[in-house]
Amino acid sequence: MLKTGLIQPETIPGNFPRNLRTIVELYRSCLDGGAELVLCPPLALSGMHTGELALRGGFRSQHRAALAYLAREITEVPLLLGAADAEGLRFHLLRNGRSFPQEAVIPHSAFCAGSVPVSGVFRNTEEAGFSVLPWASSSPAPCLLLRTPSGAWREGLLEREEQEERRLAQATGLPVFTSRLAGAEGPFLLPGASSAWSGGGSFLGRLRLFERDSAVISPSPPAHQAFSLPAPEEQLRQALRKGMADFILKTGHGCACMNLLESPSSPLLAHLLKEALPSLKITGLIPPLPGIPERNLVRAKALADKLGIYAREWTIPTNTADEGPDEHFTAMWRMRQWAQEEGALPLSALNGTDLMTDSPLLPGALAADFIPLGDLYETELADLFPGHLSPAPEAAIRDSLLASLHRKHESATPLAERLPEREQEIRRLQRKGRASEWMRRKLPPRLLLRSVPGEPETPYVHRLMD
């Protein structure tokens, strides 16, 4: 087996200069490690989720120019990457300043089907040194197999794919590499964690989860590297932190603000923000609205002092009290107005349960530009972050009902038959669910917290949609 370099860039769709610089830096780090071949994830030049950028004039010419420039930076050690063309995603081998397009093309339909393409990398005596062909069990034996999954991160994805990778290595007796991009691209969080397995099914190495990374994979298994992936709970923690940090940094905001009295999840969001971006200037807004106990105001101020957050408190002027349907809406409107004047990013700590059950909270969601906790329920948050949240028993009952009524789109009748003592509450929740389903169709795309009934669920937190 070759000493193979594996690089894992973080990309920004359409930002060719930045993506180029990242690839070259990681490639050179593999050269320093003695790599004989370097594997780069497909679409590392353009970014994966380019959307309408790919339709704009000049995008393809910029892409071709970036590929030619990258080839000039490649030395004797070849770099393999995939770039989009009219037929799909074509592999290119770059070596000694030249680009050698390969026969291996991943059609667009393969991405739509959700399957993981597998290609064979063959060593030869031609100028490129290697060739890449679509692999099948009847194909000649290559020097390694390359898997190129394209899905965004979600719970259980990496565990399932590594099982498939290991089974493929054991079945073929060939080294198997999986190459992925990392980091956040708009509404998607790319998992990274590119990995390699030997022909006997032994674990050879894995790059970092969600982060830019590179490594040179040797034929012998590592002596000290951990074999197993982080636990699902730890992956979710990292996803929350990485998603928040990437979104805020890539949008160019140097400060953010949030309502410290918005929901029970507000302290958690404040802690996560300080962990992910300790240097970010955060303003904690404390609107003393009617009905808020004094002890909650004291707790919010204490939290701000503990975390080093600037606390801003104000009273709604009487001459603006009639500008919204209620004082809560007026407060949210004024907070957003202040955030725009200060150039701060308005954040919300609301989650799916809040918006489904407490309609007065909807103005807060509409006023925010980013809802990191999104579709997480309070009970799930309490399990993931013990000590930050302690939902009451009735909240757990409410959330379990919501999970059945909204996540699974079940009818309320079977639930009411199983829980006759709670039938009235179940019917009420179903009516609220139907109303919120109608209302969410009128919300901006960043607030699409539920899938359309009858379609597969895509929880918000898994995509960390802005």
C-alpha positions in Angstrom: 0.0 0.0 0.0 1.1 3.5 -0.8 1.9 6.2 1.8 -1.3 8.2 1.1 -2.0 11.7 2.0 -5.5 12.5 3.0 -6.6 16.2 3.1 -9.9 17.6 4.5 -10.4 21.2 3.6 -13.1 23.6 4.9 -14.6 25.4 1.9 -16.7 28.5 1.2 -18.9 28.0 -1.9 -17.6 30.1 -4.8 -14.6 31.5 -2.9 -12.0 30.1 -5.2 -8.9 32.0 -3.8 -9.6 30.9 -0.3 -10.4 27.3 -1.2 -7.2 27.1 -3.4 -5.0 28.4 -0.6 -6.5 25.8 1.8 -5.9 22.9 -0.6 -2.3 24.0 -1.3 -1.5 24.3 2.4 -2.8 20.9 3.2 -1.2 19.3 0.2 2.2 20.7 1.2 1.8 19.3 4.8 1.3 15.9 3.2 4.5 16.3 1.1 6.4 17.0 4.4 5.0 13.7 5.7 6.4 11.7 2.8 3.1 11.0 0.9 3.3 9.3 -2.5 -0.3 10.3 -3.5 -2.6 12.9 -2.0 -6.4 12.5 -2.0 -8.6 15.5 -1.8 -12.5 15.4 -1.4 -14.5 16.2 -4.5 -15.7 19.8 -5.0 -13.1 21.2 -2.7 -12.3 23.9 -5.2 -15.8 25.2 -5.7 -17.5 24.2 -2.5 -20.2 21.6 -2.4 -23.4 23.5 -2.0 -22.9 26.3 -4.6 -26.6 26.6 -5.4 -27.4 29.5 -7.7 -23.7 30.6 -7.7 -23.1 27.8 -10.2 -25.6 29.5 -12.6 -24.0 32.9 -12.6 -21.9 34.1 -15.5 -18.2 33.4 -15.1 -18.5 30.7 -12.5 -17.4 27.9 -14.8 -14.5 30.0 -16.2 -13.4 30.9 -12.7 -13.5 27.2 -11.8 -11.4 26.2 -14.8 -8.9 28.9 -14.0 -8.7 27.8 -10.4 -8.1 24.2 -11.5 -5.3 25.3 -13.8 -3.7 27.4 -11.1 -3.9 24.6 -8.6 -2.2 22.2 -11.1 0.8 24.6 -11.3 1.2 24.3 -7.5 1.4 20.5 -7.6 4.8 18.8 -7.8 5.9 15.2 -8.5 3.5 13.8 -5.9 0.0 13.7 -7.6 -3.1 15.2 -6.1 -6.4 13.6 -6.9 -9.6 15.6 -6.6 -13.0 15.8 -8.3 -14.4 18.8 -10.1 -17.9 19.3 -11.6 -18.4 19.4 -15.3 -21.4 18.9 -17.7 -21.5 15.1 -17.2 -21.2 15.2 -13.4 -18.3 15.1 -11.1 -15.1 14.2 -12.9 -11.8 13.1 -11.2 -8.6 15.0 -12.1 -5.1 13.9 -11.4 -2.8 16.9 -11.0 1.0 16.4 -11.3 4.0 18.5 -12.3 1.9 21.5 -13.3 -0.6 19.6 -15.5 -4.1 18.3 -15.0 -5.1 14.9 -16.3 -8.9 14.4 -16.5 -9.9 10.8 -15.7 -12.5 8.5 -17.1 -14.1 8.2 -13.7 -17.2 10.4 -13.6 -19.8 10.4 -10.8 -23.1 11.3 -12.4 -25.4 13.9 -10.8 -28.0 11.1 -10.3 -25.6 9.3 -7.9 -25.8 12.3 -5.5 -29.5 12.6 -5.8 -29.9 8.8 -5.0 -27.8 9.3 -1.8 -25.5 6.4 -2.7 -21.7 6.5 -2.0 -19.7 6.3 -5.2 -16.6 4.0 -5.1 -13.7 4.5 -7.5 -10.5 2.5 -8.0 -7.1 4.2 -8.1 -4.7 2.3 -10.3 -0.9 2.8 -10.5 0.5 3.0 -14.1 3.6 4.1 -16.0 1.9 7.0 -17.8 2.8 10.6 -17.1 0.1 11.1 -14.5 1.4 8.0 -12.6 -2.1 6.9 -11.6 -5.5 6.5 -13.2 -9.0 6.5 -11.7 -11.8 4.3 -12.9 -15.3 3.5 -11.6 -14.9 0.4 -9.5 -16.9 -2.8 -9.7 -16.3 -6.2 -8.1 -15.3 -7.6 -11.5 -12.7 -4.8 -12.1 -9.0 -5.5 -11.9 -7.5 -4.9 -8.5 -6.5 -1.3 -7.9 -4.0 -0.1 -5.4 -6.8 1.4 -3.3 -10.5 2.1 -3.3 -11.8 5.7 -2.8 -15.3 6.4 -1.4 -16.6 9.9 -1.8 -19.8 10.5 0.2 -21.5 13.9 -0.1 -24.1 14.0 2.6 -24.3 16.6 5.4 -23.8 15.4 8.9 -26.6 13.9 10.9 -26.8 11.6 13.8 -25.6 8.1 13.0 -24.2 8.9 9.6 -20.5 8.4 10.4 -21.1 5.2 12.3 -23.0 3.7 9.4 -20.6 4.8 6.7 -17.5 3.4 8.6 -19.2 0.1 9.0 -19.8 0.0 5.2 -16.2 1.1 4.7 -14.8 -1.7 6.9 -17.0 -4.3 5.3 -15.8 -3.2 1.8 -12.2 -3.5 2.9 -12.7 -7.0 4.3 -14.7 -8.2 1.3 -12.2 -6.9 -1.3 -8.9 -7.2 0.6 -8.1 -3.7 -0.6 -7.3 -0.5 1.3 -10.4 1.7 1.4 -10.3 5.5 1.9 -13.3 7.7 2.5 -12.7 11.4 1.6 -15.1 14.2 2.9 -15.2 17.9 3.2 -15.5 19.5 6.6 -17.1 22.6 8.2 -20.2 24.5 7.5 -21.5 25.5 4.1 -24.5 27.7 4.5 -27.3 25.5 5.9 -25.2 22.3 5.9 -22.6 21.0 8.3 -20.1 18.8 6.5 -18.8 16.1 8.8 -15.1 15.6 7.9 -13.8 12.6 9.7 -12.2 11.2 6.5 -10.9 7.7 7.3 -8.9 4.8 6.0 -9.0 1.0 6.5 -6.5 -1.6 5.4 -7.3 -4.6 3.2 -7.8 -6.8 6.2 -10.3 -4.4 7.7 -7.9 -2.8 10.2 -8.4 0.8 11.1 -5.6 3.0 9.7 -6.5 6.6 10.6 -9.2 9.2 10.8 -9.1 13.0 10.4 -10.8 15.4 12.8 -14.5 15.7 13.1 -15.9 18.9 11.4 -12.4 20.5 11.2 -9.9 21.2 8.5 -7.1 18.5 8.8 -4.6 16.4 6.9 -2.6 13.3 7.6 -0.3 10.8 5.8 -1.7 7.3 6.2 0.9 4.5 6.5 0.2 0.9 5.6 0.6 -0.2 9.2 -2.2 0.4 11.8 -1.4 3.3 14.2 -0.4 2.3 17.7 -2.1 5.0 19.7 -5.0 6.5 17.7 -8.5 5.9 19.0 -10.5 3.5 16.9 -14.0 4.5 17.7 -15.8 7.7 16.7 -16.9 10.2 19.4 -20.2 9.3 21.0 -23.3 10.7 19.3 -23.8 13.1 22.2 -20.3 14.5 21.8 -20.7 14.7 18.0 -23.9 16.8 18.6 -22.1 19.1 21.0 -19.3 19.6 18.5 -21.9 20.2 15.7 -23.6 22.9 17.7 -20.3 24.7 18.5 -18.9 24.3 15.0 -22.1 25.3 13.3 -22.5 28.5 15.4 -18.8 29.5 15.1 -18.7 28.9 11.3 -22.0 30.8 10.7 -21.0 33.8 12.7 -17.5 34.0 11.4 -18.4 33.5 7.7 -21.2 36.1 7.9 -18.5 38.6 9.0 -20.2 39.6 12.3 -17.9 40.8 15.0 -20.6 40.9 17.7 -23.9 39.2 18.5 -26.8 39.8 20.8 -29.4 37.6 22.4 -32.4 37.9 24.8 -31.3 36.3 28.1 -34.9 36.0 29.2 -36.2 34.4 26.0 -36.5 30.8 27.1 -35.0 28.2 29.5 -32.5 27.4 26.7 -31.0 30.9 26.8 -28.3 30.1 29.4 -27.2 27.1 27.4 -26.9 29.2 24.2 -24.8 31.8 26.1 -22.5 29.1 27.4 -22.1 27.5 23.9 -21.3 30.8 22.4 -18.6 31.6 24.8 -17.1 28.1 24.4 -17.2 28.3 20.6 -16.1 31.9 20.2 -14.6 33.2 23.4 -13.4 36.5 21.8 -16.8 37.3 20.3 -18.5 40.4 21.8 -21.9 39.3 23.1 -24.6 41.6 24.4 -27.2 40.0 26.6 -30.5 41.9 26.3 -32.7 41.9 29.4 -36.2 43.4 28.6 -38.1 43.8 31.9 -41.5 42.8 30.4 -44.6 42.6 32.6 -45.0 39.2 34.2 -41.3 38.4 34.4 -40.4 37.7 38.0 -37.7 39.8 39.6 -35.6 36.7 40.4 -35.3 36.0 36.7 -33.9 39.4 36.0 -31.4 38.8 38.8 -30.4 35.4 37.4 -29.9 36.9 33.9 -27.6 39.6 35.2 -25.7 37.0 37.2 -25.3 34.8 34.2 -24.0 37.8 32.1 -21.5 38.6 34.8 -20.3 35.0 35.1 -19.7 34.6 31.3 -18.3 38.1 30.7 -21.4 39.2 28.6 -22.4 42.8 28.5 -25.9 43.0 29.9 -28.2 45.7 28.4 -31.5 46.4 30.1 -34.1 48.9 29.0 -37.7 49.8 29.5 -40.1 50.1 26.6 -41.1 53.7 26.1 -44.7 54.4 26.6 -45.0 56.1 23.2 -44.1 52.8 21.4 -46.3 50.5 23.5 -48.9 50.5 20.7 -46.6 49.8 17.8 -47.1 46.0 18.0 -49.8 43.6 18.9 -48.4 43.3 22.4 -45.5 44.5 24.5 -43.6 41.3 23.8 -43.7 42.0 20.0 -42.7 45.6 20.6 -39.7 44.5 22.7 -38.6 42.1 20.0 -38.9 44.8 17.4 -36.9 47.2 19.4 -34.2 44.6 20.1 -33.8 43.9 16.4 -33.7 47.6 15.6 -30.9 48.1 18.1 -29.0 45.1 16.7 -29.2 46.6 13.2 -27.9 49.9 14.4 -25.0 48.2 16.3 -24.2 45.8 13.5 -24.8 42.8 15.8 -26.1 39.4 14.8 -29.5 38.7 16.6 -29.6 35.2 18.0 -32.5 33.2 19.4 -32.4 30.4 21.9 -35.8 29.0 20.9 -36.3 25.5 19.7 -39.0 23.5 18.0 -41.0 22.8 21.1 -41.1 26.5 22.1 -42.5 27.6 18.7 -45.0 24.8 18.6 -46.5 25.3 22.1 -46.0 29.0 22.9 -47.2 31.2 20.0 -46.3 34.4 21.8 -42.6 33.4 21.3 -43.0 33.6 17.5 -42.1 37.3 17.3 -38.7 36.4 18.9 -38.1 33.8 16.3 -38.9 36.2 13.5 -36.7 38.9 15.0 -33.6 36.6 15.0 -31.2 36.0 12.2 -29.9 32.7 13.5 -31.5 30.0 15.7 -28.7 27.6 16.6 -30.7 25.2 18.9 -33.4 25.0 16.2 -35.2 21.7 16.4 -33.9 20.4 19.7 -36.4 19.7 22.4 -35.8 20.9 26.0 -35.7 17.3 27.3 -33.0 16.4 24.6 -31.0 19.5 25.6 -31.1 18.4 29.2 -29.7 15.0 28.4 -27.0 16.5 26.2 -26.0 19.3 28.6 -26.8 18.3 32.2 -26.7 21.1 34.6 -27.8 23.8 32.1 -31.4 22.8 31.8 -33.8 21.0 34.2 -37.2 20.7 32.4 -40.2 20.1 34.6 -42.0 16.7 34.3 -44.9 18.3 32.4 -42.4 19.6 29.8 -41.2 16.0 29.2 -44.8 14.8 28.8 -45.4 17.7 26.4 -42.3 17.0 24.4 -43.0 13.3 24.0 -46.5 14.1 22.7 -45.1 16.7 20.3 -42.5 14.2 19.0 -45.3 11.8 18.1 -47.7 14.5 16.7 -45.3 16.6 14.8 -42.0 14.7 14.1 -43.8 11.5 13.1 -47.0 13.3 11.8 -49.2 10.8 13.6 -52.9 11.2 14.1 -54.0 12.2 17.5 -56.6 9.4 17.8 -54.3 6.5 18.5 -52.5 8.6 21.1 -55.7 9.6 22.7 -56.8 6.0 22.9 -53.5 5.0 24.6 -53.7 7.9 27.0 -57.4 8.6 27.6 -56.7 10.7 30.7 -54.8 13.1 28.5 -57.1 13.1 25.5 -58.1 16.8 25.9 -54.5 17.9 26.0 -53.5 15.7 23.0 -56.4 17.2 20.9 -55.3 20.7 21.9 -51.7 20.0 20.9 -52.8 18.6 17.6 -54.9 21.8 16.9 -51.8 23.9 17.7 -49.7 21.7 15.5 -52.0 22.1 12.5 -52.1 25.9 13.1 -48.3 26.1 13.4 -47.9 23.9 10.2 -50.0 26.4 8.3 -48.1 29.4 9.9 -44.6 28.0 9.2 -45.3 28.1 5.5 -45.3 31.8 5.8 -42.0 32.0 7.7 -38.6 32.8 6.1 -36.6 29.7 5.0 -34.4 29.9 8.1 -37.4 28.9 10.3 -38.5 25.8 8.5 -38.4 23.6 11.5 -40.5 20.7 10.3 -40.7 18.6 7.2 -43.8 18.6 5.1 -46.1 15.8 6.3 -45.5 12.5 4.5 -41.9 13.4 3.7 -38.7 12.3 5.5 -37.9 14.4 8.6 -34.8 16.5 8.4 -34.3 18.0 11.9 -33.1 21.6 12.0 -30.2 21.0 14.3 -28.8 18.4 11.9 -28.5 21.1 9.2 -27.9 24.0 11.5 -29.8 26.1 9.1 -29.4 29.9 9.4 
